[in-house]
């Protein structure tokens, strides 16, 4: 055996894929911006730390009372407005945040939240105006996420026909070999040379981080965000695991729509068309096979979140502060355990292999010496 062979063996084990990790602004955002985004799979399934409707109803009551008592804490307005928005009361969210703007004009958080509330209420042009204002005040906040929120809204406007949106935003097949949908839009908007893979990869990665952030702090089961996530994953140059995540995003979008459900399933089928059932096999991976796995992941995520909801309701019913209880219960993010075989490998295995690499080198040297 040649000398290079012995040193190549440990490198093969080390070249492994790491997990994919993944714009409202309130108390929770400030805490969780400091942590890495949850994985794309966690966001697609909803298996990540978030609050229940019962919690947001409690927060509406709590923050309304404190504001009425004359508190000078402007963050209470952000908390109250975001709680209204999370409950689907977009007009009330806008009303509250405008009260904050009147008290203290020109704050970044106010503009960012107001823009998001307008967008959620379907007033895209008004939302863009506020997002532009937020970017001018603080272009680097939220890791620059507003820039991609702005691009996403511009993409939605470009997809409208007679002022109406239809889903999917882009019905063209996703073969995974060239950018599609939202990925194409951002690359063209930023004048990225498609022949420059490094530039494409960098821009798509930044956009993906932005969209995953919108899912985390906004509405994770939005078909629009799920479609944008799938488009960006497919354009990221990921190997098999990326495409399978994209398929999951399209499937989840199909579950969140009615008349458009079959169209999203067709996109999922096109994205999986080049996938085999194993790394070394040639048999086509069927959508139904992957979907069965995905359904199990969704059941696990649903059960986990239902347990969280029960905890929050119990805290509220016994008069405890659910914010304090939540912070104590979930001091660190949960390990979701949602890493399907062949899709993503846990980080811990990479470190184990790093530690074993020197032993592999020694073993290679020993084998060589025995063969002399």
C-alpha positions in Angstrom: 0.0 0.0 0.0 1.2 3.5 -0.8 2.0 5.9 2.0 -0.7 8.3 0.9 -3.3 5.6 1.4 -2.7 5.4 5.1 -3.2 9.1 5.6 -6.2 9.2 3.3 -8.1 6.7 5.4 -8.8 9.0 8.4 -9.5 11.9 6.1 -12.4 9.9 4.5 -14.0 9.5 7.9 -13.5 13.2 8.8 -15.1 14.6 5.6 -18.7 14.4 7.0 -21.7 16.7 6.7 -22.5 18.7 9.8 -26.1 19.4 10.8 -27.9 22.3 9.0 -28.8 24.9 11.7 -30.5 27.4 11.5 -38.6 39.1 12.2 -40.4 40.0 15.1 -38.6 41.6 18.0 -39.6 41.1 21.6 -38.3 39.7 24.8 -37.9 36.2 23.4 -36.1 37.4 20.2 -33.5 39.2 22.3 -32.8 36.0 24.2 -32.7 33.6 21.3 -30.7 35.8 18.9 -27.8 34.8 21.0 -28.2 31.1 20.1 -27.7 29.3 16.8 -30.8 28.9 14.7 -32.4 25.5 15.2 -31.8 23.1 12.3 -33.9 23.4 9.2 -35.6 20.1 10.0 -36.6 21.3 13.4 -38.1 24.5 11.9 -39.9 22.6 9.2 -41.5 20.2 11.7 -42.0 22.8 14.5 -39.8 21.0 16.9 -38.2 24.1 18.5 -38.7 26.4 21.5 -41.8 28.6 21.0 -44.8 29.7 22.9 -48.4 28.5 22.9 -51.5 30.7 22.3 -52.3 30.5 26.0 -49.0 32.1 26.8 -49.6 34.9 24.3 -53.0 35.5 25.8 -51.4 35.8 29.2 -48.8 38.2 27.8 -51.5 40.4 26.3 -53.1 40.7 29.7 -49.8 41.1 31.6 -48.3 43.8 29.3 -51.6 45.7 28.9 -51.8 45.9 32.7 -48.3 47.2 33.1 -48.7 49.8 30.3 -51.9 51.0 31.9 -50.1 51.3 35.2 -47.8 53.8 33.6 -44.6 51.8 33.1 -41.8 53.6 31.2 -40.5 50.3 29.7 -41.0 50.7 25.9 -40.2 47.0 25.4 -43.7 46.3 26.9 -45.2 47.7 23.7 -43.1 45.4 21.6 -44.1 42.4 23.7 -47.8 43.3 23.6 -47.8 44.0 19.9 -46.0 40.8 19.0 -48.4 38.8 21.3 -51.3 40.3 19.4 -49.7 39.4 16.1 -48.9 35.8 17.2 -52.6 35.4 18.0 -53.6 36.7 14.5 -54.7 40.1 15.7 -52.6 42.1 13.2 -54.6 45.3 13.4 -54.3 45.4 17.2 -50.6 44.8 16.8 -50.3 47.7 14.5 -52.3 49.9 16.8 -50.1 49.1 19.8 -46.8 49.6 18.0 -48.0 53.0 16.6 -48.6 54.0 20.2 -45.0 53.2 20.9 -43.9 55.2 17.9 -45.8 58.2 19.1 -44.1 57.9 22.5 -40.6 57.5 21.2 -40.2 58.0 17.4 -37.5 56.5 15.2 -36.5 53.3 17.0 -35.3 50.3 15.0 -37.4 47.7 16.8 -40.6 49.8 16.2 -39.9 50.0 12.4 -39.0 46.3 12.2 -42.1 45.2 14.0 -44.5 47.6 12.2 -43.2 46.5 8.9 -43.7 42.8 9.8 -47.2 43.5 11.1 -48.2 45.2 7.9 -46.8 42.3 5.8 -48.7 39.8 7.9 -51.9 41.8 7.3 -51.3 41.7 3.6 -50.3 45.4 3.3 -47.0 44.7 1.5 -46.2 48.2 0.2 -46.7 49.7 3.7 -44.6 46.9 5.1 -41.7 47.5 2.7 -41.7 51.2 3.6 -41.2 50.3 7.3 -38.6 47.5 6.6 -36.6 50.1 4.5 -36.7 52.4 7.5 -35.6 49.7 9.9 -32.6 48.8 7.6 -31.6 52.5 7.4 -31.6 52.7 11.2 -29.7 49.4 11.8 -28.7 47.5 8.7 -26.9 44.7 10.7 -29.6 43.9 13.2 -31.0 40.3 13.2 -27.9 39.3 11.3 -29.2 41.5 8.4 -32.4 39.5 8.2 -34.5 42.5 7.2 -32.7 42.7 3.9 -34.0 39.2 3.0 -37.4 40.0 4.4 -37.5 43.0 2.1 -36.5 40.8 -0.9 -39.1 38.2 0.0 -41.8 40.8 0.0 -40.6 42.2 -3.3 -40.7 38.6 -4.7 -44.3 38.3 -3.5 -45.2 41.5 -5.2 -43.5 40.3 -8.4 -45.6 37.1 -8.3 -48.9 38.8 -8.0 -51.4 38.7 -10.8 -54.0 41.5 -10.7 -53.0 42.1 -7.1 -53.6 38.5 -6.0 -51.1 35.8 -5.0 -51.5 32.1 -5.9 -49.5 29.3 -4.4 -47.0 27.9 -5.1 -45.3 31.1 -6.0 -43.3 29.3 -8.7 -44.8 26.1 -10.1 -41.9 25.2 -12.3 -40.3 21.8 -11.4 -37.4 21.8 -9.0 -34.7 19.6 -10.4 -32.0 20.8 -7.9 -29.5 21.5 -10.6 -30.1 25.2 -11.0 -31.7 27.9 -8.8 -35.5 28.2 -8.9 -38.1 30.5 -7.4 -37.0 32.7 -4.6 -33.4 31.6 -5.0 -33.4 32.9 -8.6 -35.0 36.1 -7.5 -32.4 37.0 -4.8 -29.4 36.1 -7.1 -30.8 38.3 -9.8 -31.7 41.1 -7.4 -28.2 41.2 -6.0 -26.5 40.8 -9.4 -24.8 37.6 -8.4 -22.9 35.9 -11.3 -24.4 32.4 -11.6 -21.1 31.2 -13.0 -19.4 32.1 -9.7 -20.2 29.2 -7.4 -18.6 30.8 -4.3 -20.6 34.0 -4.8 -23.8 32.0 -5.3 -23.2 29.8 -2.3 -22.4 32.8 0.0 -25.5 34.7 -1.0 -27.8 31.7 -0.8 -26.5 30.8 2.6 -27.1 34.3 3.9 -30.6 34.3 2.5 -31.3 30.8 3.9 -30.3 32.1 7.4 -32.6 35.0 6.9 -35.6 32.9 5.9 -35.0 30.4 8.7 -35.0 33.3 11.1 -38.3 34.4 9.8 -39.7 30.9 10.4 -38.2 30.9 13.9 -39.5 34.3 15.0 -42.5 34.5 12.7 -44.7 31.8 11.4 -42.8 28.5 10.9 -45.7 26.8 9.0 -46.2 29.5 6.4 -46.4 27.9 3.0 -44.6 31.0 1.6 -41.6 30.6 4.0 -41.6 26.8 3.5 -41.4 27.2 -0.3 -38.7 29.9 0.0 -36.7 27.6 2.3 -36.9 24.7 -0.1 -35.8 26.9 -3.0 -32.8 28.1 -1.1 -31.8 24.7 0.2 -31.9 23.3 -3.4 -29.8 26.2 -4.6 -27.2 25.8 -1.8 -25.3 23.1 -3.5 -26.0 20.6 -0.7 -25.7 16.9 -1.5 -28.5 14.4 -1.0 -29.4 15.6 2.5 -30.2 19.1 1.3 -32.6 17.8 -1.3 -34.4 15.6 1.2 -34.9 18.6 3.5 -36.3 20.6 0.6 -38.7 17.7 -0.1 -39.9 17.9 3.5 -40.4 21.6 3.2 -42.6 21.2 0.1 -44.5 18.4 1.8 -45.2 20.6 4.9 -46.4 23.4 2.6 -48.8 20.9 1.0 -50.2 20.0 4.5 -50.7 23.7 5.3 -52.8 24.4 2.1 -55.9 23.0 0.6 -56.5 23.8 -3.1 -52.7 24.1 -3.6 -51.8 20.9 -1.8 -51.3 18.7 -4.9 -49.1 21.4 -6.6 -46.7 21.4 -3.6 -46.6 17.6 -3.7 -45.6 17.8 -7.4 -42.7 20.1 -6.4 -41.7 17.6 -3.8 -41.8 14.8 -6.4 -39.6 16.8 -8.8 -37.1 17.6 -6.0 -36.7 13.9 -5.1 -36.5 12.7 -8.7 -32.7 12.3 -8.6 -32.5 10.7 -5.2 -31.7 7.0 -4.5 -32.9 5.0 -1.6 -29.3 4.6 -0.3 -25.9 6.2 -0.8 -24.5 3.3 -2.8 -27.8 2.1 -4.5 -29.4 2.9 -7.8 -33.1 2.4 -6.8 -35.2 5.6 -7.0 -36.2 6.9 -3.6 -40.0 7.1 -3.6 -41.8 10.2 -2.2 -44.0 7.9 -0.1 -41.0 6.3 1.6 -39.6 9.7 2.6 -43.0 11.0 3.6 -43.5 8.1 6.0 -40.3 9.1 7.8 -41.4 12.7 7.7 -44.8 11.8 9.2 -43.0 10.2 12.1 -40.8 13.3 12.6 -44.0 15.5 12.6 -45.7 13.2 15.2 -42.6 13.5 17.4 -42.6 17.3 17.0 -46.3 17.6 17.7 -46.2 15.5 20.8 -43.2 17.5 22.1 -45.0 20.8 21.6 -48.2 19.6 23.1 -46.2 18.8 26.2 -44.8 22.3 26.2 -48.4 23.7 25.8 -49.6 21.7 28.8 -46.7 23.1 30.9 -47.5 26.7 29.9 -51.2 26.3 30.7 -50.4 24.7 34.0 -48.1 27.6 35.0 -50.7 30.1 34.1 -53.5 28.3 35.9 -51.6 28.1 39.1 -50.7 31.8 39.0 -47.0 31.4 38.3 -45.1 33.6 35.9 -44.9 31.5 32.7 -41.9 33.5 31.4 -39.8 32.7 34.5 -41.0 29.1 34.5 -40.2 28.7 30.7 -36.7 30.1 31.2 -36.0 27.7 34.0 -37.5 24.7 32.2 -35.8 25.3 28.9 -32.5 26.9 30.0 -30.9 25.2 27.0 -32.6 24.2 23.7 -34.0 20.7 23.5 -32.2 18.0 21.6 -34.8 17.3 19.0 -33.4 13.9 17.9 -34.8 14.6 14.4 -31.8 13.5 12.4 -33.0 10.8 10.0 -30.5 8.3 8.6 -28.7 9.6 5.5 -30.0 13.1 5.9 -27.8 14.7 8.6 -25.1 13.3 11.0 -25.0 14.5 14.6 -22.0 16.7 15.5 -21.0 14.4 18.3 -20.0 11.7 15.8 -17.7 14.1 14.0 -15.8 14.8 17.2 -15.5 11.1 18.0 -14.0 10.5 14.6 -11.6 13.4 15.1 -10.4 11.8 18.3 -10.1 8.4 16.5 -8.2 9.8 13.5 -4.7 9.6 15.2 -5.4 5.9 16.0 -6.2 5.3 12.3 -2.9 6.9 11.3 -1.0 4.7 13.8 -2.9 1.6 12.5 -1.9 2.5 9.0 1.7 2.8 10.0 1.6 -0.6 11.8 0.0 -2.3 8.8 2.6 -0.9 6.5 5.4 -2.1 8.8 3.9 -5.6 8.9 3.8 -5.8 5.1 7.5 -5.0 4.6 
